[in-house]
């Protein structure tokens, strides 16, 4: 009985299969490398923008001495006695 696939065809099929596996592995490595690169780029951009926002939100003068809010210095008295 004659087989449907000859020996020469098996070696060609194996070569194409191995080549396909190498291509898929290369694409996976390229995708992972791109995701790492873009994640690092986005993280550094986020950190730089956060540092700029933090620098913009700090007061120009330090808050030394009395402030406008005197409630922060003492607790308010209760108007209803506790029993």
ABEGO torsion letter per residue (X at the ends): XBBABBAAAAAAAAAAAAAAAAAAAAAAAAAAAAAAAAAAAAAAAAAAAAAAAAAAABBABBBBEBBABAAAABBBBBABBBX
